[in-house]
Amino acid sequence: MRSRSQNQRRKRIVQTAAALALRGGVEAMQMRAVAERAGVALGTLYRYFPSKMDLVVAVVAEELDLLETSISRRPPTAETAAGRAVDVLMRATRGLMREPELADALVRSLIMAEAKTELGARITDLLWRVATGAPASSGEDTEQSPPQPDRGDAAYIRVASLASVWIFELLEVLKGDRDVDEVEARLRIAAEPLLAHC
């Protein structure tokens, strides 16, 4: 278990990497530059993040934290599970497309497992919560944590299928074969039958 100072150091590293990525893309996230700007030794950086892809995944996870916070503050208002899920996916899409290189790194980390990541499960869990109306995580340490989904349940598997469709559609946007409006239309078509019984 990390100490508070270790958690603060890790957060500083991730924020520094994110700032570099926003200015110059993933290419600008050179390990040496991140270490220097975060005020840590290069060896310390590698203890926290053994590879650049691990660091990229951490930056994307931070973006997902922001998305979860945004959703807990401003939940989707659609009446159907499909509508709520598409709302979340489109918020994620628009957020990621502000930095396409990070979106590309996310897709690669999910498809090729270049780094150990829980991002796919986190995205699916988030979709499951909004689709089923389960209580959201508040982002704070409380005694009452949100219910955990049964990942073998048919409803969860359908939500996971929608998340997979979203990853594919995001890849199409990154390749320049779709625009964001097309992605939204296609996700709505896929979501209706998948989430009709959530």
KOLMARVEX-890971 format. One line per 5 residues: for each residue x, y, z of N, C-alpha, C. Coordinates in steps of 0.001 Angstrom, whole numbers, plus 500000, padded with zeros to 6 digits. Each point is the difference from the previous one (the first is absolute). Layout:
N
X:Y:Z:X:Y:Z:X:Y:Z; ...
This chain:
198
500844:498816:500000:499156:501184:500000:500892:501251:500000; 499652:500949:499119:500806:501209:499889:499693:500985:501116; 501044:500748:500381:499805:501058:500990:499372:501215:499305; 499564:500933:500807:499401:501219:499440:500984:500740:499096; 501271:500096:500428:500995:500700:499178:500250:499251:498689
499959:498663:500033:500161:499237:498766:498822:500223:499064; 498795:500045:500557:498815:500278:499178:500069:501390:499387; 500462:500983:500784:500134:501362:499488:501052:500061:498895; 501113:499280:500198:501065:499965:498994:499474:499369:498705; 499267:498887:500150:499449:499324:498820:499037:500925:499265
499142:500685:500751:499032:500920:499385:500723:501136:499269; 501070:500522:500614:500786:501066:499365:500616:499514:498688; 500502:498768:499997:500584:499431:498782:498942:499896:498902; 498835:499470:500353:498933:499814:499017:499524:501352:499464; 499840:500979:500876:499560:501327:499559:501042:500660:499099
501274:499803:500319:501074:500541:499167:499972:499356:498625; 499838:498676:499966:499939:499285:498724:498805:500471:499181; 498857:500184:500659:498796:500466:499301:500219:501386:499412; 500649:500885:500766:500273:501360:499509:500926:499960:498785; 501013:499149:500047:500902:499856:498851:499245:499461:498792
499125:499020:500226:499236:499402:498903:499064:501026:499366; 499403:500870:500817:499095:501008:499464:500737:500992:499114; 501264:500269:500322:500779:500951:499200:500602:499360:498754; 500444:498750:500127:500722:499410:498868:499635:498570:499672; 498859:499527:500505:499594:498634:499712:500797:498987:500813
499717:498745:499759:500647:498915:500741:501507:500025:499755; 500419:500430:498805:501437:500081:499686:500728:500892:500997; 499325:501040:500497:500629:500935:500943:500141:499406:501397; 499342:498871:500239:500066:499364:501317:501257:499133:500120; 501138:500582:499747:501262:499268:500161:500258:499811:501486
500427:498816:500375:500165:499676:501422:500937:500984:500706; 501105:500331:499364:500961:500932:500614:499364:501373:500221; 499254:500484:498990:499345:501309:500114:498948:499984:501107; 499240:498912:500092:498983:499891:501051:500663:500026:501371; 501076:499222:500158:500705:499948:501288:500524:501379:500391
500640:500681:499049:500566:501335:500294:498903:500983:500402; 498933:500041:499226:498927:500970:500286:499242:499663:501276; 499907:498712:500329:499287:499589:501228:500905:500094:501223; 501303:500245:499778:500934:500136:501120:500322:498681:500684; 500065:498922:499202:500375:498694:500558:501156:499424:499187
500742:499097:500620:501079:499321:499289:499402:499070:498949; 500738:499778:498925:499525:499117:498941:499729:498593:500536; 500851:499523:500896:499802:498685:500609:498709:499926:500794; 499665:501093:500682:498739:500063:500756:498816:499903:499054; 500074:500727:498883:498925:499954:499011:499794:498567:499504
501108:499297:499717:499876:498629:499504:499482:499034:501068; 500203:500325:501273:499417:499152:501051:498472:500113:499990; 499504:501198:499745:498554:500194:499938:499424:499503:498672; 500723:500261:498919:499530:499681:498654:501129:499331:499218; 499999:498654:499947:501103:499276:499357:500181:500303:498505
498954:500482:499336:500120:500320:498572:499188:501257:499699; 500263:500560:498833:499242:501173:499575:498520:499651:499852; 499695:498786:499531:498596:499613:499845:499307:499944:501356; 500705:499556:501048:499410:500017:501343:499643:501426:500409; 500862:500944:499638:499744:501400:500323:498825:500536:499186
499942:499641:498720:498874:500424:499157:498687:499468:500569; 500000:498726:500394:498786:499400:500579:499592:500748:501266; 500972:500407:500814:499694:500753:501222:499381:501352:499660; 500501:500654:498944:499444:501291:499583:498557:499810:499533; 499757:498949:499219:498649:499737:499515:499081:499626:501165
500531:499255:500975:499203:499649:501189:499595:501260:500758; 500892:500981:500034:499675:501282:500642:498840:500675:499259; 500029:499920:498662:498896:500551:499213:498695:499271:500321; 500086:498679:500191:498819:499217:500349:499484:500388:501391; 500918:500299:500930:499591:500493:501330:499186:501284:499851
500482:500900:499131:499291:501260:499771:498620:499747:499403; 499919:499031:499061:498714:499652:499402:499044:499470:501065; 500486:499103:500868:499152:499437:501052:499514:501088:500951; 500881:500936:500338:499608:501115:500866:498932:500848:499321; 500211:500275:498716:499037:500798:499237:498634:499315:499956
500007:498682:499835:498742:499260:499917:499301:499941:501356; 500777:499896:501081:499354:499993:501316:499408:501376:500320; 500625:501057:499495:499472:501360:500235:498845:500336:499065; 500106:499517:498771:498976:500300:498990:499631:498698:499287; 499165:499174:500658:499652:498690:499426:499231:500143:498687
500124:498983:499143:499206:500010:498768:498513:500017:500345; 499219:500698:499204:498580:500170:500315:499077:499232:499068; 500549:499286:499034:499154:499254:499061:499140:498999:500762; 498821:499728:499471:499072:499086:500668:500393:498538:499828; 500699:499678:498914:500348:498604:499742:501453:499708:500389
500249:498730:500278:501367:499560:500303:500919:500300:498823; 499509:499749:498779:500800:500246:498802:500362:501479:499883; 499043:500858:500228:500245:501443:499912:501027:500459:501017; 499897:499491:501234:500968:500379:501046:501398:499498:499650; 500088:498768:499513:501307:499432:499650:500642:500772:498853
499213:500336:498977:500550:500751:498866:500452:501378:500453; 499255:500633:500899:500406:501297:500546:501400:499901:500605; 500223:498983:500815:501305:499808:500646:501084:499769:498955; 499724:499143:499039:501004:499693:498977:500335:501224:499155; 499018:500832:499725:500270:501200:499207:500770:501040:500814
499724:500090:501299:500819:500884:500846:501451:499522:499986; 500180:498682:500113:501358:499436:499971:500659:500255:498658; 499243:499819:498919:500548:500202:498654:500459:501437:499822; 499135:500930:500361:500358:501420:499814:501191:500382:500864; 500048:499472:501225:501140:500275:500867:501294:499451:499421
499955:498774:499524:501199:499379:499434:500434:500660:498703; 499057:500451:499193:500365:500589:498714:500612:501389:500141; 499953:500561:501215:500750:501246:500216:501496:499721:499904; 500394:498747:500268:501400:499583:499883:500032:498647:499288; 499925:500030:498657:499891:498755:499240:501130:498998:500260
501202:500485:500291:501091:499059:500247:499770:499200:501277; 499396:500625:501003:499655:499249:501211:498887:498997:499701; 499043:500405:499176:498934:499077:499611:500590:498805:499263; 500953:500268:499119:500661:498925:499269:500722:499064:500971; 500674:500582:500986:500702:499182:500998:499018:499171:500818
498842:500571:500322:498964:499251:500731:499546:498791:499193; 499682:500238:498730:499527:498915:499149:501066:498907:499902; 501251:500421:499798:501076:499000:499911:500140:499221:501298; 499891:500695:501138:500156:499299:501280:498866:499000:500220; 498797:500325:499508:498868:499099:500168:500047:498825:499022
500434:500269:498772:500003:498955:498976:501224:499091:500118; 501167:500604:500191:501232:499213:499947:500578:499674:501364; 499375:500505:501054:500470:499724:501363:501495:500258:500133; 500443:501175:499488:501412:500356:500105:500399:500293:501445; 499032:500309:500813:500257:500260:501420:498827:499431:500782
500277:499584:501235:498922:499472:500849:499020:501144:500276; 498759:499770:499661:499026:501071:500147:498637:499454:500408; 499312:500776:500804:498619:499689:500388:499032:500931:499278; 500491:500710:498982:499175:501018:499364:498750:499415:499357; 500141:498860:499322:498835:499379:499364:498933:499656:501021
500425:499409:501114:499049:499640:501063:499400:501250:500635; 500804:501044:500175:499475:501235:500603:498944:500642:499109; 500272:500034:498702:499037:500588:499067:498707:499189:500015; 500142:498676:499959:498813:499140:499999:499229:500129:501310; 500718:500028:501129:499324:500166:501295:499234:501325:500054
500626:501063:499492:499346:501306:499977:498729:499943:499144; 500103:499403:498824:498819:499864:499137:498919:499172:500674; 500409:498909:500652:499031:499145:500695:499258:500800:501074; 500746:500820:500760:499353:500796:501056:498979:500972:499419; 500362:500712:498925:499044:500976:499461:498846:499304:499281
500284:498871:499361:498930:499294:499277:498986:499402:500968; 500466:499431:501104:499100:499330:500938:499482:500931:501088; 500572:501201:500085:499585:500933:501039:500603:499682:501348; 501057:499161:500022:500684:499691:501265:500681:501261:500521; 500136:500134:501322:500645:501192:500549:501420:500156:499460
500363:501228:499710:501338:500286:499473:500998:500116:501126; 501255:499829:499649:501079:500237:500953:500123:501496:500198; 500126:500424:501228:500109:501431:500278:501406:500505:499833; 500965:499078:499862:501394:500403:499907:500621:500235:501358; 499210:499881:501059:500507:500203:501354:500011:498664:500726
500871:499893:500985:500040:498782:500802:498835:500010:500971; 499021:499158:499748:498867:499891:500899:499836:498540:500368; 499279:499779:501080:499780:498615:500418:499082:499276:499045; 499140:500734:499319:499058:499367:499091:500491:500182:498576; 500597:498931:499447:500484:500075:498628:498875:499585:499057
500103:500423:498727:498934:499649:499066:499951:498489:499790; 498834:499471:499642:499896:498557:499784:500906:499565:498855; 500600:498835:500161:500865:499466:498960:499169:499145:499059; 500210:500171:498697:499217:499212:499055:500447:498538:499997; 499085:499145:499622:500323:498598:499755:500450:499940:498547
501306:499850:499790:500550:500080:498645:499624:498806:499124; 499374:499002:500577:499521:498868:499221:498520:500121:499642; 499345:501030:500530:498577:500228:499764:499768:500441:498553; 498884:499566:499420:499700:500322:498597:499935:501512:499766; 499416:500747:500940:499899:501455:499829:501392:500638:499965
500886:499529:500863:501361:500546:500013:500718:499669:498693; 499811:498795:499508:500661:499588:498751:499506:500848:498827; 498707:500337:499999:499478:500872:498935:500604:501403:500104; 500150:500495:501218:500641:501308:500194:501459:499934:499532; 500690:498910:500322:501389:499829:499562:500080:499955:498472
499000:499418:499368:499967:499967:498534:499877:501406:499429; 499182:500836:500643:499875:501387:499554:501327:500737:500178; 500692:499740:501099:501320:500621:500207:500964:499581:498894; 499917:498750:499573:500862:499517:498907:499665:500706:498686; 498713:500200:499747:499588:500740:498808:500585:501413:500052
499934:500619:501186:500529:501361:500158:501494:500046:499705; 500763:499025:500486:501440:499973:499738:500250:499919:498495; 499247:499152:499304:500150:499889:498549:499667:501329:499323; 498902:500631:500416:499600:501275:499397:501035:501089:500270; 500566:499986:501200:501051:500960:500325:501203:499796:499082
500336:498754:499736:501089:499686:499079:499702:500546:498606; 498764:499876:499564:499615:500529:498685:500145:501523:499947; 499665:500678:501098:500180:501460:500053:501479:500334:499898; 500823:499277:500743:501440:500267:500002:500616:499757:498628; 499450:499045:499248:500492:499730:498646:499477:501022:498995
499023:500815:500415:499416:500987:499098:498861:499449:499159; 499510:498807:500341:498926:499375:499231:498604:500348:500504; 499897:500628:501174:498711:500431:500538:500181:501347:500683; 498898:500735:500099:500032:501181:500851:499183:499703:501262; 500057:500899:500949:499376:499769:501305:498481:499843:499870
499363:500754:499093:498554:499877:499824:499624:498619:499471; 500806:499467:499088:499740:498643:499487:500134:498970:501118; 501008:500196:500836:500207:499077:501128:498773:500007:500899; 499490:501176:500317:498823:500088:500875:498808:499277:499385; 499765:500210:498704:498873:499350:499331:500159:498485:500035
501203:499514:499757:500240:498554:499978:499879:499397:501403; 500484:500728:501008:499878:499504:501372:498531:499914:500422; 499197:500969:499581:498571:499960:500339:499338:498761:499389; 500360:499703:498752:499431:498811:499332:500417:498734:500729; 501273:499921:500396:500507:498790:500698:499435:499896:501412
499862:501125:500673:499615:499987:501415:498564:499560:500223; 499091:500385:499106:498578:499706:500231:499729:498512:500208; 500404:499119:499068:499711:498586:500241:500853:499392:501112; 501250:500463:500147:500874:499432:501028:499495:500296:501399; 499485:501208:500212:499651:500419:501359:498492:500085:500231
499229:499428:499116:498538:500086:500131:499478:499404:501295; 500706:499019:500560:499518:499328:501211:500792:500351:501250; 500787:501071:499954:500779:500403:501196:499120:500743:500982
